[in-house]
């Protein structure tokens, strides 16, 4: 489980870095930085990375389910599994907040570049003569490329997490000299004074 989880999280980090470089990969494959071939290749690259990332993320459940049964007493297992399952939603909410912060603070200020401003306005179908709507275009241009950091920063966090898992995660209590849960608890009752001391 230790290797499964740490390697899986490491591969998720790599997939996130690849998302951030998706446009660069498309340009590398097509030799273009715009046009239909570039866009089609970019969609294909993002689709492939997304499928690989989802497969890797899905592989995280089996080791955690196994680990919990080794480390948590049966009478507490349902509660602890609920907390673990809820942590996914909390993590997703925190990443959404982080991504909003990243989009509002990072990126390259391209608001003085008329080509970039015109390109953003065209993509958003905003008339360049509409001053009110152009404010949002200028705001977008002032954080040009920030979306890449929305993948790179969580990817870096996942990379650090994978190293932490590899260093600190252990498969069973016996692997660190502790009594096994199934030997300590029988029919939901403590059968060993060892565990009480623990």
Helices and strands as residue ranges (DSSP letters): H 2-20, H 22-30, H 36-58, H 60-71, H 74-105, H 114-123, H 131-141, H 146-168, G 173-176, H 181-184, E 185-186, E 189-190, H 193-197
